[in-house]
Amino acid sequence: MIVIGGGIAGLTTAIALQQQGITALVYEAASDLKPIGKGIWMPTNAMLALQRLALDRAMLQKGVPLDRLELRDSAAGMLSVIDLSQMRATFGHTTVAIRRADVHQALIERIRPATLHLGKQCIGFSLRDDRVTAHFADGTTATGDLLVGADGINSVIRQTLFPNAQLRYSGQSCYRGIARMSLPASLQQVAWEVWGGAHRFGFSAIAFDQVYWYAPFIAPPGSKLSSDQRVARLIQHYATFPDPIPAIIQHTVADEIITTDLYELAPLPHWWQGRVALVGDAAHAMTPNLGQGGAQAIEDALALAEQLVRCSTITAGLQAYERQRLPRARRIVQTARWYGRIAHLQDDRLRRLRNLAIRATPAWVSRSQLRWLYGLGW
């Protein structure tokens, strides 16, 4: 089978297929394996899926398991605390904060030799009988009985399958970075997210002396700033946020801060056609507000491989995969969009009402929502 894309979605798909005894080759457009991104949170559901692939220990060895998540308002203080020890007690895993590059490296080390082919930019595919052929920019091709599009939010495979699919801008962009510093002992295994109207800031340790952080803000798409301008704006907007946020910004190398406009994919009616299927952001790109983008890609990979083996035909397997995964992913996309909107309320009265509602939410309601989100479900 052919997998287009060598990110988290593509590599995990190949590993899951190989674990089921299915030959899978990965074709990645990049010509070399440079570290990409900054940090990522691997929530309980991702860890449960990785456990089935014998990859959970690799994440734990490289990352930091979190004990709790704290949601705060920059002016009003604590809004809620999520005790992740309850997730560990229920499911056996908590959320792990880790460098994205370490996740990628762990996946590469797990795939079989000669699986990953670099410098292979897919420009399309063709179908003939029960075979599908991927076409690459260098003039080469690869043929198999199934092609999996794991080529991200700007997927060529999706654009070919569903030419009317649309990306929607969230109205927010996001700074990300890794600060070279140690958090106080009380925060070593704690994640914060702080809301402040047009701006918010989240962080957690990903190593003893490294802190991954992200800072979404309301802005039009395509804003271009120099590294010095980015730092100046960060210092300006987050000067009144609680400690240690100003220090985290100060301990980040300016040239290493990245900016990403936050888009989501409008819901697709299907995730497959014929001998071609989609996984990860190619199928359901979402805003990162719930920290579920990578987790949902990993769930896709595991479900696709299991259903292809469980069902008598590829078509039946793809149908079962879509039935299993599409409703859950669609709900998470919608919830992430809603979360991003309420996090950035700028009207003071609405912010006060929001804060009151969050603080008044019964603990059993929050636990029920978290069990649904963090449970693998199958």
N, C-alpha and C positions, 0 to 999 in steps of 0.2 A: 504494500500500500504506500501511497505517496502522501507526505505531509508537507505542506507549504508554510514555512515560517519556523524559525528556530528560537522563539521566545519561550516563555513559561508554558503557554498553551501547546505549542508544537512539540516541544521536547517531552512534556508530560504525556501527550497523546502517544508519541512513539514508544515511550517506556511502558505505558499501559497496554498497548497493542502487543509489544514484544513479550510482556509478561504472560499474555494469553496465547503465545505461540504464533503470533501473526508477524510476518516480516514487514517492517515499516522503515522507510528511508525519509530523512528530513532534508529539505532544500531551503537554504537561507540566503537572502539577497546580500547580506553583508559579506565582505571578503575576508574579514578577520573577526575574532571574538574579543572585542573591546568591552570593558565593563560599562553597563548602561544603567541609567536610573540612579536612584539614591537608596532609599530604604523601602521596606514593605512590611506590612503586618500580615502574618499568616494565621488567620483565626482558627478556632477549634474545628470548624467543618473542613477547612483545607488540611489541617493536620490529620484528621480522621481519614481523608482520602489518601493522603501521602502515606499513612500507616499501612494501608492496603497495598501500597506499592513499595513498602519497605524503605521509605525515604524520610520518615518522621524523625528518626534519630539524627540524620544528617543535618536537619534544620535545627534541632535542639543543640547540637554540638557547636554550630556557628552563631546561633541567635540567642536572644534573651527572652525567656518565658515571662510573661507579664502576670502580675497578681491582681491588678485592678485597673479600670479605666475611670478617669475622673472628668466630668463635664462641668465647665465653669463659665460664668459670664464675667467679662473683663471688669465690670463695675460692681455687679451684685454678688460675686463669689460663687461658691459651690452650688451646682444645680442637681447633680446626681452622681452616684458612685456605682459602678458595676463591679461586683466582686467576682473576678474570674476564677477564683478557687471553686466556686459553685459549678462552673462549666467543667473544670478539671474533675471534680467529684462525680459529675453526671456522665461525662463523655470520655474522661481519661486524658484530655488535653486542654491546655489553655491557649491563648494567643501568643505567638512567638514573633518578636520584632527582630528583623534581620536585614542585612544589606541585600539588595536585589541581586547584586553581582554574585553573592555567595549562593543564593538560590539557583541562579543560572548555572554556576559551576557544579553544584551538586547534581543537577539534572544531566549535565554533559557527561559527568563521570559515570552516570548510571546507564546511559544508552550503550548499546553494543558497538564495538569498533566498526568503523566504516559506515556508520549510520548517517552522520551529519555531513552534508555537502555544502560548502560555502561558495559565495560568489555566484549564486544561482537566483537571479531575479526573475520571478515568474511573471510572464506577460499575458498569460491566458491558458486555456485548455481546450481540448477537443474530445468528443465522445464518438466511439465506434463500437457497435455491438455492446458487449459487456466489459469494455476496456475504456479507460480514460487516460489521455496523454497530456502532461503538463509541458508547456512551451516556455523556454527561458530566453532571456535577452541575448545570451551568447550563441544562440542558434541551436543549442542542444535540446533534447526532450527526455522525458521519463514517463514510462507507461506502467499502469497498474490496474487492479480491479476496483480501487476506491481512491479518491483524492480527498484529502481533508484540508480545508482552508483554515489555517491558524495564523493568518498573515495580518492580524491586528485591525485597528479601527479603520484604516484606509484600505481594507482588503480588496485586492484585485479579484480574488475568487468571488467574493460577495457581489462586487460590482457587475460581474459577468452573469451570475445567477439571478440577481435582483437589481436590475439597472435603476429602478425607481427608489431604492433604499436611500434614506436621507439621514445625515448627521445633524443634530440639533445642538446649538451652542447654549451652554448653561447660564451664560451671563457672568461667568466667573473664570478667572485665571488663577494660577497657583505657583508660588515660589516653593522650591524644595532644596534642601541642603543637608549636609552632615557636619555638625560642629565637632571639633576636636577638643573635648572637655569631658570631665567626669561629673555626673549629677550627684547631688547629695545622697547619702545612703537611703534616705526615706523615699527617694524617687527612682532608685536603680531599677525597680521592676514595676514601675507605674507609668501609664500613659496619660497624658493630659490632652484635652481639646478645650480651647478657650474661645468663646464667642464675643465679638465686639462690633456688631452692626455690619458695616461694609467689609470688615476684616475678621479673620479668625486665625488661630495658630494652634497646631498640634505637635506633640513631640513624644519621644521615648528613647531610652538608651537602646542601642543595637550592639554595644560592646561596653566594656568597663570605661573606655575613654572616648567613645563616639556616641553622638546623639543625632538620630534622624529627626528632621522636622519638616513640616509643610505649612504653608501659609496661603490659603485661598483668599481671594479678594474680588470684589465686584469691579469689572472692567470690560470694555469692548474687546473683541478678539484682535490678535495681531499686534499688541503693544510691544514696541521695541525699546529697550533701555540698555545702556551700558552696564557693566558689572558695578561700577561706582554708583551709578544712578539707582540700581536695584538696592544696594546696601543703604544708601541714603533714604530711600523710600521705606525700606523695612524699619530702619531706626526711627523714622518719623511716625509711622503708623503704629508701631508696637512699643513705643517708649512708656506708655501708661499701662501696658499689660503686666500681670504679676510676674515677679521673679520665679524661675530663672530665665524667662523668655528673652529679655534684653541681652543677657549674657550669652545665651545660645547664639543669637545673631552675631554678636561681636566675635565669637570664637569660630565662625565659619569663614573659610577662604572665599573672598568675593567672586573670583573667577570660576568657582565650582558650583555656584548657585545656578539652578536651571529654572526656567519659566515655561509653564505648559498651559495652554488654553484648555478648558474642561468641556469636552463634548460628550454626548451620548448618541446612541443609535436609535432612531425611531423603531418601534417593534416590527420585527419581520413576521410574515404569516407562517413561514416555514424555515427550517434550518438546513434543508437538503433538497436536492433534485437529482434524479437519476443515480449516477455514481459519484456524486460530489456532496460533501457535508461541510458544515461550518462549526467551529468551536471557538471559545474565548471571545475576545473583542470583535472578531469578525462576525459573530452571531449576535452578540448582545452587549456592545460597548456601553459602559455605564460611567457616571461620575464616581469619583473615589470616596464619596462621603461616608460609606459604610465600611470601607476597607475590604470590599468583597470582589474586586475585579479579578485578581489573581486566583482567589479561592474558587470563584465560579468557573474559571477556565480549567482548573484542576478537577473540579467535579465533572465538567463536560468530558474531559479526557477519560476518566475512569468509567463513566456511564457508557460512553460510546464503545469502548473496548469490551466491556462486559456484555452489552446488548448484542454486539456483532457475533460474539461467541455463543451467546445463549439462543439466538434466533437461527432459524434454518436457512434464511437467505439474507443477503446484504440489505435488500429493500426492507424486509421485516425488521432487521436490526436497526436501520435508520429511523423507521417509523417508531419503534419502541424507544429509541434514544430521544427523539423529539418529544414524545408524550411524557417521558420522565423528567426532562430537563427544562423545556420551554416555559411552562407555567411558573416554576419556582424562580428562574432567572428573570422573567418579565416582572414578577412582583418585586424582586430586589432592585431592579432598575428603577421602577416607579418609586420605591421607598427611598432610594438614594437621592432621586430628584427632589422629593418632598423634603428630605432632611436638609439638603443644601439650601432650599428656600427659607425654611424657618430659622436656619442658623444665621442668615444674613438679613434679618429684619432690621430696618434702620429707624423705624418709628419707635420712639421711646415707650409710648403707651402699649404698643403691640409687643415690644420686648418684655415689658413687665408682665403682661398677661401670659406670654409664652413661658416665662420663667416660673410663674405661679403654677401653671398647668403641669410643667415637668416635675416640680417639687411635690405636687399633689398626686402624681401618678402612683397608685398602689404598687408595692414591691412585687406582688404576685403577677400583676400585668406585665411589668418589665421582665420578670423571669420567663413568663410564657413566650413573650416575643423573642427573647434571646434563645430559648430552647429551639424555637422554629428556625431562627437564623443560623445558629451554630450547629444544629443537628444535621447530620449528613442525609438522613431521610430514607436510606435504603441500605 
